[in-house]
Amino acid sequence: MFDLDPQASASFWKDTRKDESLAITAVPAARLTHVLAAVREAGCDLVIIDTPPFSKDIAYEAAQQADFVLVPTRPAVLDVMAMTRTLDLVKHYGRRFGVVLTFCPPLGREIDDAVKVISQLGAALCPVRIGSRIAFSRAQQTGQAAQEIEPDGKAAQEIKELYAYVCMNLNAHERRSEKHDDQRVAGGA
């Protein structure tokens, strides 16, 4: 995982965890292309890039490199509207993306309102919603994941489903890339 967010939350989480087996590194956006090439050469086949909510230069670098972009937002109309610049960027680069609703309340009309606005923006909506769950907060405090705090809890299940959704989209990208390569070979390109 490369942490491009100047706030460095992912890096701080790793430091709290004190687990050297996790590869989370703070990287300046200007170095992203270089470090991605290095880890690709080393055999890494999955990189997660954590970015700030929106910083044009950082988002530009990350979007150029991404196979799939997960755009988190809270189910509040102002939060959804704040992500429109990110949506414009991923659409501009033709990147596959999904908007995931986070901190979802158990009751209320906020989710329906957010879904309506996301639909009006023409954005793909992730079918998985991440609830506002205490397991996430407890996990952050101890440097753990929700799956470690409550392995059978709702937060762990949501993350498992979100991971499956991301993998499905990455695999779809991989199949399209292979098909494109096959077409290039067949066409003599």
Secondary structure by P-SEA (a helix, b strand, c coil): cccccccaaaaaaaaaacccccccccccccaaaaaaaaaaaacccbbbbbbccccaaaaaaaaacccbbbbbbcccaaaaaaaaaaaaaaaaabbbbbbbbcccccccaaaaaaaaaaaaaccccccccccccaaaaaaaaacccccccccccaaaaaaaaaaaaaaaaaaaaaaaaaaaaaaaaaacc
